[in-house]
Amino acid sequence: MGKEIVMVLGSPRRNGNSDQMAEAFIRGAERAGCCVTKICTEDLNTGCCGCGGCYQNEAQPCCQHPDFNGVARALLRADGVVFAAPLYWSGIPGKMKCFIDNMFCFYAAGKNLARKRTAMLCVGHAEDYMMFDGVQRTFELIAKTVDWSVAGQVYVQGVLDAGDVQKTDGLKRCEELGHRFFG
């Protein structure tokens, strides 16, 4: 069996541009023999409230958010974690950030998340590439904090309406990144 990747989708819009970027990445990764599990943060009630109730038992990484408990094992087991999101006010969408915050339970319980590969796929209406700086910096700091190696980042600017990403080279870049993610 190939390496396992968790694709964390952060868009509230189904089949939007960031979902299309994620699907392109997945095509490339599967072509390279990887197995990909998708997690849609929009469907989950997650977020860390700092209560200290992390891992009260192995089946309960988070005592506040059972939705997170349902995906925690996949995150721990994965060889790679990829994030795909639209640009929201120069950052990632709130539901995705809440999901990432919930990953604190691994740290609090001494669970090892280190030595995974990671990537960021992000699309936005902004014409100025600088508007992606917040996403890029946040992503790079998260990767550094948990000791993940960055396989790549794809940022596609000037895209708003669903399907507009198809008018760019973004999908091709995502598929190529997926194919060489572990290479």
N, C-alpha and C positions, 0 to 999 in steps of 0.2 A: 504494500500500500504506500502511496506517495505521502509527501509531507502535508500536514494539515494547516489550513489558513482559516481564520475567522475574519469575515468581512463585516465591519460595523457600519451600517447605513444610518446616516444622520438626517436625511431629508424627510420632512412631513409630506412631501408631494410624491406620490407613487408614480413610477415610470418617468420621473423627471430627468433632468440632465445628469445629476450626480448618480442616480440609479443606473442610468445608461453607461456612465463611466465605470461603475462597479461591475456591471455585467460584462463590459469589454475586458476588464482586468481578469474576471473569473474565467472567461473564454481562454485567455492566454495562460492562466495558471493551470487550468484543467488540461490544456494541450500539453503542458509540461509534466503532467502526471500528478498534480496536486489535488487534494480534496478540499472544497471550500464550503464552510458553513456560514450562512448569512444571519445576522442579527439586526433587526430593524428597531432602532432606539425609540422611534415614534410609538411603537406598540407596547413599550415597557414603562412601568412605574419604577423609576430608579432614582438614586441620588443619595449622597451621604449626609447624614445630619450630625455626625460626630458623637453618636451615643455610646460608643465603646462596646457594643454588643456583637462585634464581629466574631464569626466562627464559634458560636456557642456550642455547636457540634459540626461535624464534617458536612452534613447535609444542609447546613444553614450558614453560608458565608455572611449573609446580611440578615439581621433580625428584624429589620424594618421593611425590606423590599423583596418579597418572595419572587418577583419577576427576575431580579438579578440572580437569585439562587438557581434558577432554571438554566442560565447560560454560563455560570461561573466555571463549571468543569470544562466546558469547551474552550474557554479562555486560558485556563491553566494548561490544558493538554496541547493546545495549538503550538505549532512551530513558528507561526507568523500571525500578526494582527494588522489588518488594513482598515483604514478609515476613509469613507467616502461621504462628502457633505457639500451642501451649497454654502456659499459665503453669506453670512448673516452679520451685518454691521461690523465688518472687518474681523469676524470671528466665526466660530462654529455654532450651529444651532444649540439652543439651551438643552434640549433632550439628550443630545449627544454628550454635552458637557456633564450633565447629571449622571449619565452612564459611566463616563470616565471617572468622575468623582467617586462613584460606588466601588471602583476598583481598589480604593483605599483599603477595603477589608482584607485584600491579599497581603498588603504591606503590614497592616496591624497584626495579622495572624502569622507573619513570618513565612508566607507562601512565596515560593520562588517564581517570579515572572521573567527573570533575566534571560538573556541570550536568545531572544526571539528576533525575527526579522519584522520590519514594519514599513508601511508606506502611507502616504496621504494623497487622496484624490479630491480635488476641490474645484468647484465651478462657481462663477459669479458674474453678475451683470457689470461689475466694475470694469471700466476701460483701462484704468491705471493699475498696473501690476502691483504697485506699492500697497494697494488696498488688501492684498493677501498676506501682508507682513505679519499681522496678528495671528492668523492661522498657522503660518509657517513657523513662527517663533514658539508658539504654544506647543505645536506638535513636536518640534525638535527638543524642547525642554522636557516634555513627557517622556520621549524616547530615551533621553539621557538619564532621567531620574530612575527609570526602571531597567536601564542597561539593555536597551534594544538597539539593534543596528538598523539604520535607515537604508532600505533598498532603493528608495526613490520617492519623488514627489511630483505630482502632475497638477498644475494650476492652469485653468482655462478661463480667460477673461472675456468680457464682452458677450456673455451668454445669459439670456433671461428666460425666454419662453421655452416650454417643453419641446425638446427636439432640436433646439438651436445648436447644441453641442455637436450634432451631426455635420454641421457646416464648418467645423474646425478639424484640426488634426488631433484633438483631445482623445477621442476613442481609440485611435491607432496607438497613441502614446501609452494609454492605459493598458491595452492588450499586450503591447510589447513589454511593459513593466511586469505584468502578470506572468508572462512567459519566462522572463529572466529573473524573477523575484528571488529565487534561491541560487541562481547561477553566478 
